[in-house]
Amino acid sequence: MNRLAEKKCVPCRGGVPPLTPEQIKPLQQQVSGWEVVENHHLKKQFKFPDFKQALDFANRVGAIAEEQDHHPDICFGWGKAEIITWTHKVNGLTENDFILAAKIDEVGSRR
C-alpha cells in the first residue's frame, strides 16, 4: 500500500499557501501517472473496457471522496474516466490532493 494512501485527508480551513513546485515533486513521485497541471491541480485518465466499469469506478471514487471529505471533478464516459483534483480553499495543491490520488490509484488497480 502506498504511504500516502494510508493517510486521511485533513479538512483545509484556508489561509495556508498551496504547495510550491519543490514541495509537489516528492509527492508526485508517490502517485503513478498523475499529471501536475500548472502547479495547480492533478489530473489522470483511466481506461476501461466498457461503460459499466467506468461507471463503477466513478462511483467508487465518489465514495472515497465522501469518506475523505475531499471532492475531485470526475468526468466519465464509455471506457474512460478522468479525475481532476485541487484544494479549492487554497486555489492550488495540498497534500490532501496527493492522498486522494493515492487512494484513487488503489481503487483503479482493483479493476
MIDOSE-1310 file (N, C-alpha, C; in nm, 2 decimals, decimal comma, always signed):
residues 111
mnrl	+0,08/-0,12/+0,00/+0,00/+0,00/+0,00/+0,09/+0,12/+0,00; +0,05/+0,22/-0,08/+0,12/+0,35/-0,09/+0,11/+0,42/+0,05; +0,22/+0,48/+0,09/+0,22/+0,55/+0,22/+0,12/+0,66/+0,22; +0,10/+0,73/+0,11/+0,00/+0,84/+0,11/-0,14/+0,78/+0,12
aekk	-0,16/+0,67/+0,06/-0,30/+0,60/+0,07/-0,33/+0,57/+0,21; -0,24/+0,55/+0,30/-0,27/+0,52/+0,44/-0,31/+0,64/+0,52; -0,29/+0,76/+0,47/-0,32/+0,88/+0,54/-0,47/+0,92/+0,51; -0,52/+1,01/+0,59/-0,65/+1,06/+0,58/-0,64/+1,21/+0,55
cvpc	-0,73/+1,25/+0,46/-0,73/+1,40/+0,42/-0,77/+1,47/+0,55; -0,71/+1,59/+0,57/-0,73/+1,67/+0,68/-0,81/+1,79/+0,63; -0,92/+1,83/+0,70/-1,00/+1,94/+0,65/-0,91/+2,07/+0,64; -0,93/+2,14/+0,52/-0,85/+2,26/+0,50/-0,94/+2,38/+0,53
rggv	-0,89/+2,46/+0,61/-0,96/+2,58/+0,66/-0,92/+2,70/+0,58; -0,83/+2,69/+0,48/-0,79/+2,80/+0,40/-0,68/+2,88/+0,48; -0,64/+2,99/+0,42/-0,54/+3,07/+0,49/-0,40/+3,01/+0,48; -0,38/+2,90/+0,42/-0,24/+2,84/+0,40/-0,21/+2,85/+0,25
pplt	-0,08/+2,86/+0,22/-0,05/+2,87/+0,08/-0,05/+2,73/+0,02; -0,08/+2,73/-0,11/-0,07/+2,60/-0,18/+0,08/+2,55/-0,19; +0,09/+2,42/-0,22/+0,23/+2,37/-0,22/+0,31/+2,44/-0,33; +0,44/+2,45/-0,31/+0,53/+2,50/-0,41/+0,57/+2,39/-0,50
peqi	+0,63/+2,42/-0,62/+0,68/+2,32/-0,71/+0,78/+2,22/-0,64; +0,86/+2,28/-0,55/+0,96/+2,20/-0,48/+0,89/+2,10/-0,38; +0,78/+2,14/-0,32/+0,70/+2,06/-0,23/+0,62/+1,95/-0,31; +0,58/+1,99/-0,43/+0,50/+1,90/-0,51/+0,58/+1,78/-0,56
kplq	+0,70/+1,80/-0,60/+0,78/+1,70/-0,66/+0,79/+1,57/-0,59; +0,83/+1,56/-0,46/+0,83/+1,44/-0,39/+0,70/+1,37/-0,37; +0,59/+1,45/-0,36/+0,46/+1,39/-0,35/+0,41/+1,33/-0,49; +0,44/+1,40/-0,60/+0,41/+1,35/-0,73/+0,48/+1,21/-0,76
qqvs	+0,60/+1,20/-0,71/+0,67/+1,07/-0,73/+0,60/+0,95/-0,66; +0,51/+0,98/-0,57/+0,45/+0,88/-0,49/+0,31/+0,84/-0,55; +0,27/+0,91/-0,66/+0,14/+0,87/-0,73/+0,17/+0,85/-0,87; +0,14/+0,74/-0,92/+0,17/+0,70/-1,06/+0,08/+0,75/-1,16
gwev	+0,14/+0,82/-1,26/+0,06/+0,87/-1,38/-0,02/+0,99/-1,36; -0,01/+1,06/-1,25/-0,08/+1,18/-1,22/+0,00/+1,30/-1,28; -0,07/+1,38/-1,36/+0,00/+1,50/-1,42/-0,03/+1,62/-1,33; +0,07/+1,69/-1,30/+0,06/+1,82/-1,23/+0,04/+1,92/-1,33
venh	-0,07/+1,99/-1,33/-0,10/+2,09/-1,43/-0,08/+2,23/-1,37; +0,01/+2,30/-1,43/+0,04/+2,44/-1,39/+0,06/+2,46/-1,23; +0,11/+2,35/-1,17/+0,13/+2,35/-1,02/+0,00/+2,39/-0,95; -0,11/+2,36/-1,01/-0,24/+2,40/-0,96/-0,33/+2,28/-0,93
hlkk	-0,33/+2,18/-1,02/-0,42/+2,07/-1,00/-0,35/+1,94/-1,05; -0,41/+1,83/-1,01/-0,37/+1,69/-1,05/-0,47/+1,64/-1,15; -0,42/+1,57/-1,25/-0,52/+1,51/-1,35/-0,47/+1,37/-1,39; -0,56/+1,28/-1,40/-0,53/+1,15/-1,45/-0,64/+1,09/-1,53
qfkf	-0,61/+1,01/-1,63/-0,71/+0,94/-1,71/-0,70/+0,79/-1,69; -0,81/+0,73/-1,67/-0,82/+0,59/-1,65/-0,90/+0,53/-1,77; -0,86/+0,41/-1,82/-0,93/+0,34/-1,93/-1,00/+0,22/-1,88; -1,11/+0,18/-1,94/-1,19/+0,07/-1,90/-1,24/+0,00/-2,03
pdfk	-1,28/-0,13/-2,02/-1,32/-0,20/-2,14/-1,47/-0,16/-2,18; -1,54/-0,10/-2,09/-1,68/-0,07/-2,12/-1,74/+0,04/-2,03; -1,86/+0,08/-2,05/-1,92/+0,19/-1,98/-1,95/+0,15/-1,83; -1,99/+0,03/-1,81/-2,03/-0,02/-1,68/-1,91/-0,01/-1,58
qald	-1,79/-0,05/-1,63/-1,67/-0,05/-1,54/-1,63/+0,10/-1,52; -1,64/+0,18/-1,61/-1,61/+0,33/-1,59/-1,71/+0,39/-1,49; -1,83/+0,35/-1,50/-1,93/+0,40/-1,40/-1,90/+0,34/-1,26; -1,87/+0,22/-1,25/-1,84/+0,16/-1,12/-1,72/+0,23/-1,06
fanr	-1,62/+0,26/-1,14/-1,50/+0,33/-1,09/-1,54/+0,47/-1,04; -1,62/+0,54/-1,12/-1,66/+0,67/-1,08/-1,74/+0,67/-0,95; -1,82/+0,57/-0,93/-1,89/+0,55/-0,80/-1,80/+0,52/-0,69; -1,70/+0,44/-0,71/-1,60/+0,41/-0,60/-1,52/+0,53/-0,57
vgai	-1,48/+0,61/-0,67/-1,41/+0,73/-0,64/-1,50/+0,83/-0,56; -1,62/+0,84/-0,60/-1,72/+0,92/-0,53/-1,73/+0,88/-0,38; -1,73/+0,75/-0,35/-1,74/+0,71/-0,22/-1,61/+0,74/-0,14; -1,50/+0,73/-0,20/-1,37/+0,77/-0,13/-1,38/+0,92/-0,11
aeeq	-1,42/+1,00/-0,20/-1,43/+1,15/-0,19/-1,52/+1,18/-0,07; -1,63/+1,12/-0,06/-1,72/+1,15/+0,06/-1,65/+1,11/+0,19; -1,59/+0,99/+0,19/-1,52/+0,94/+0,31/-1,41/+1,04/+0,35; -1,34/+1,09/+0,26/-1,23/+1,18/+0,28/-1,27/+1,33/+0,29
dhhp	-1,39/+1,36/+0,26/-1,44/+1,50/+0,25/-1,35/+1,59/+0,17; -1,31/+1,53/+0,05/-1,22/+1,60/-0,04/-1,27/+1,55/-0,18; -1,33/+1,64/-0,26/-1,41/+1,61/-0,37/-1,34/+1,65/-0,51; -1,30/+1,55/-0,59/-1,25/+1,58/-0,72/-1,35/+1,60/-0,82
dicf	-1,31/+1,65/-0,94/-1,40/+1,65/-1,05/-1,39/+1,51/-1,12; -1,50/+1,45/-1,15/-1,50/+1,32/-1,21/-1,58/+1,33/-1,34; -1,51/+1,30/-1,45/-1,57/+1,30/-1,58/-1,56/+1,16/-1,64; -1,67/+1,10/-1,68/-1,65/+0,96/-1,73/-1,75/+0,94/-1,85
gwgk	-1,71/+0,84/-1,93/-1,80/+0,80/-2,04/-1,76/+0,66/-2,07; -1,80/+0,62/-2,19/-1,78/+0,48/-2,23/-1,62/+0,46/-2,24; -1,58/+0,37/-2,15/-1,44/+0,32/-2,15/-1,34/+0,42/-2,09; -1,38/+0,52/-2,02/-1,28/+0,62/-1,97/-1,34/+0,69/-1,85
aeii	-1,24/+0,74/-1,77/-1,28/+0,83/-1,66/-1,16/+0,92/-1,64; -1,19/+1,05/-1,62/-1,08/+1,15/-1,59/-1,11/+1,21/-1,45; -1,00/+1,22/-1,37/-1,01/+1,27/-1,24/-0,93/+1,40/-1,23; -0,98/+1,51/-1,18/-0,90/+1,63/-1,16/-0,93/+1,67/-1,02
twth	-0,82/+1,70/-0,95/-0,84/+1,74/-0,81/-0,74/+1,86/-0,77; -0,79/+1,95/-0,69/-0,71/+2,05/-0,62/-0,79/+2,10/-0,50; -0,72/+2,17/-0,42/-0,79/+2,22/-0,30/-0,84/+2,36/-0,32; -0,97/+2,37/-0,33/-1,04/+2,49/-0,37/-1,01/+2,61/-0,27
kvng	-1,00/+2,57/-0,14/-0,98/+2,68/-0,04/-0,85/+2,75/-0,05; -0,75/+2,68/-0,11/-0,62/+2,75/-0,13/-0,59/+2,77/-0,27; -0,68/+2,74/-0,36/-0,67/+2,75/-0,51/-0,54/+2,69/-0,56; -0,52/+2,57/-0,52/-0,39/+2,50/-0,56/-0,39/+2,37/-0,49
lten	-0,27/+2,31/-0,50/-0,25/+2,17/-0,44/-0,21/+2,17/-0,30; -0,26/+2,08/-0,22/-0,21/+2,05/-0,09/-0,18/+1,90/-0,08; -0,13/+1,85/+0,03/-0,11/+1,71/+0,05/-0,24/+1,63/+0,03; -0,35/+1,69/+0,07/-0,48/+1,62/+0,06/-0,50/+1,57/-0,09
dfil	-0,46/+1,65/-0,18/-0,48/+1,61/-0,32/-0,40/+1,48/-0,36; -0,28/+1,47/-0,30/-0,20/+1,36/-0,33/-0,25/+1,24/-0,25; -0,30/+1,26/-0,13/-0,36/+1,15/-0,05/-0,48/+1,09/-0,13; -0,56/+1,18/-0,18/-0,68/+1,14/-0,26/-0,63/+1,06/-0,38
aaki	-0,53/+1,12/-0,45/-0,48/+1,05/-0,58/-0,44/+0,91/-0,55; -0,36/+0,89/-0,44/-0,31/+0,76/-0,40/-0,43/+0,66/-0,37; -0,53/+0,71/-0,30/-0,64/+0,63/-0,27/-0,72/+0,59/-0,40; -0,73/+0,68/-0,49/-0,80/+0,66/-0,62/-0,72/+0,55/-0,70
devg	-0,58/+0,56/-0,69/-0,50/+0,47/-0,76/-0,52/+0,33/-0,71; -0,54/+0,31/-0,58/-0,57/+0,18/-0,52/-0,70/+0,12/-0,58; -0,80/+0,21/-0,59/-0,93/+0,16/-0,64/-0,91/+0,13/-0,79; -0,84/+0,21/-0,86/-0,81/+0,19/-1,01/-0,74/+0,06/-1,03
srr	-0,65/+0,02/-0,94/-0,57/-0,10/-0,96/-0,65/-0,23/-0,93; -0,77/-0,22/-0,87/-0,85/-0,33/-0,83/-0,95/-0,36/-0,94; -0,94/-0,31/-1,06/-1,04/-0,33/-1,16/-1,04/-0,47/-1,21
